[in-house]
Amino acid sequence: MTIMENYWTNRHALNYTVCNNSFECEIGDECDPTESNLSPLSNQIQKNYTKGCAPFCGVCPFGYSCNQAARCVKNSIHNTRSDSLSIFIGLSTILLMLI
């Protein structure tokens, strides 16, 4: 194998992010908080990572979202529909009227 050509590229010419903070997960970090809109809970501290400098600490499981403290919190469900009992009674009434 022979090297035919060799050249240097300035690191600022590359798509390279210079991070001034440590690039590792802290104890208790579960996810990437940079794109989160959920505020941290009262006993949690907000993580302020620079865009492109957040460490990969994992992904939240289904039904959970990452908050700004890099913790997975359960998604709140805003179900405004009524329960199925009234639907069952309504369908039963219609069925009895048809018979």
C-alpha angles and dihedrals in degrees: 000000000000129000107228101180137012129184140163125236123203109244091229090059089061125073091261128147117211108214120200096190129067114281100218137097118258123224108284097021109135106169147003110286099186097097096036126121095185113104118227122260119262095267096044130090120227116243115224108197121170113246107272093016100082114116119234103250098163142278128278117248123247111294094027132091132200117250126204091268091064092251128127113240127186114259113248113235116217099196108171096173119109122246123273095253094084091048090051092050092048094050091045090052092050091047092051091049091053092052 
